[in-house]
Amino acid sequence: MSVINYENEVLKAQQASDQATLDKANRAVYEELLNLYPIRASEGSYRVFLSFAGDGILTLAKCEHLLKNSKDLGFTIEMSSKEALLDELASAYADPGARRAFRNKAASWTLRQVRDEFRARKFRADHPTSASAREYLASVRPSPGAREPLGPDWTAERLRHRTDSRTLRYLIARHGLQAVNDRLAGRS
């Protein structure tokens, strides 16, 4: 029979949570870097910046230093250009007139807007129907979690006749619309 050490399990869970938080922060810095500089968006580029950081924490200052001194430091960063990115976006149009119209519209876009269009097109390609997009967003967004039950002092009559709209909105936000409706209908 083995002995379970809960302290180790809690410590492992905390370390995993800390690592996920750090990775999320690093990815956010990398996304901002992509919006500022025409770097080729790839996992390899991300890993180069992460290995240069040394301590595992990416900052814009470290990344900008690497960009300015990459040859001196012995790192190779894959660069691109805004025009190449726009060409890649425009290639999705089969009609040359539509391609030209897109290029004219996108000529004044910032690098951030070009990257946002890339993300939007990738999302639309991954989720062709509104149902699949809704399912994905529901899985990514945090769930509201369990709400506390409506107290016994909130009777159906009190809810109907002696509750102003402000209190009712508070109760719905705190306990959920379903719980308030159930109490009004006498189901709970």
N, C-alpha and C positions, 0 to 999 in steps of 0.2 A: 504494500500500500504506500502510495507516495504522498508526500506532504505538499500542499499547495501554498506557495508563498504569495499572498495577495499584494504585498508591497512591490514585488518584482513585476507583477502584472500591471499594477497601477503605474509604475515607473515606465514600463514599455509603452503603455498607452499614451502617457504624457510625452514621451520622446517622439512617438509617431505623430502626435498632434503638433508638437513643436516643429518637426521636420516638414509637415504639410503646410504649416503657416509660413515657414521660411521659404519653401518652394513657391508658394503663391506670391509672396512679396517679390522674390527674384523674378518670377515670370512677369509681374506687373512692371518692374523696372525694365526688363527686356522689351516688353511691348511698347513702352514709352520711348525707348531707344530706337526701335524700328520706326516709330512715328517721326522721330527727329532726323534720322540719318538713313540714307538709302542702302541699308545692309540687306543682303539676301536673307530672307526669313527661313531659317532652317534650324534643326536641332543641333547641328554641328556648330553653327555660329553661337548659339546659346551656350553650348559646352565650352567653347573657347573663352567667352567672357567669364563664365563661372570658374574655369580653371585659373584664369588670370587673377580673379578676386582673391584667391588664396584662402581666405577665412570662410568662404562659402556665402558671403553676403554681398550681393550686387548693389552698387550704387551708381547713379549717373556719372558722378565724378570719376570713379574708377574706369567705367566704360569709355568715357570721353578721353581719359588719359591713354587708354589702350588704343583707341582709334587714331590719336595723334602720333603715337610712338610705336605703332605695331611692328614696323620693320626693324626698329632698333631693339625691340624686346624679343624678336624672333617669332612673332605670331603672324599668321596669315588669316585675314578676314575677307570673306567673300562679299564683294560690294556689288551693287546693282545701280540702276539709275531710275529716276522717276519716269523717264520716257520709255524705258524697257518694261517697267511695270504697266504703264498705260498701253503699250503695244500688246502685252499679254492679255490685258482686260479686253481690248478692242478685238482681239482675234476670235472672241466668242461670237461675234456677229458675222454671219455669212455674206450679207449684202455689203458691198463696198460703200454704198451711200450711208448706210446705218453706221458702219465703222468710222467713216469720216465725221458724221454728226456726233458720235460719241467722243471722238478725239477733240473736236471743237469744244464740246461741253466740258470735257475733263481737263482741258489745257490749263485752266486757272486753278485747279484743285491743289490743295496742299498734299504733302506726303501722307499726312494723317487721313485725309479724305480718301486717298487712293487705297491705303491699307484697309480702311473701313469698308470700302466697296469690295475688296477681296474677301473680307470676312463675311459680308452679306451674301456674296455669290456662293461661297463655300457652304454657308448655312442653308441656302435655298437648294443647293445641289444635294446636300445630305438629307434634307427634309422636304421632299417635293410636295407633300400634302399638308394642309393646315392641321390635320389630326396628328400627324407625326411631329410637327413642330410644337403643338400643344403638349403632347406627351413628353417631349424632350424638356421643354421649359418647366413642366410640372416636376420632372425628376431632378432638375438642377436647382430650382428655387427651394428655399428652406420651407419645411412644412410648418403650419401654425402650432403644431404640438397639441398636447392634451390641455384642455381648458378646465378650470375648476367648475364644479357643478353650481347651479343656481341655488342659492340658499332657500330654506323652507319658509322664510318670512316673505318671500316674493310670491305671493299667491296670484292666481289668475285675475281675481278681482282687483287686487292692488295694481297689477300691471295694466289692466284695462282702464281703470278710472282715476287712479291717484298718481300716475307717473307722467311727468312731463317728457317732452321729446329728447331733451338733453340727457336725462337719466336713462331713458330707453336706449339711446345710442351708446352710452357707457356700458350698459348691461350687455348689449349685443357685441361690443368690442371685447369685453372681458370674458363673457361666457359663451358667445357664439349665437348666431341667429337661430340655429336649430333648437338649442336649449330654450330660448325665449319663446319660440313658436310652440314647442312641446308643452311648456307650462301654460301658455294661453289656451291651448286646446285641451288641457286637462290630462295629458299623457304622462306627466311626470310629477 
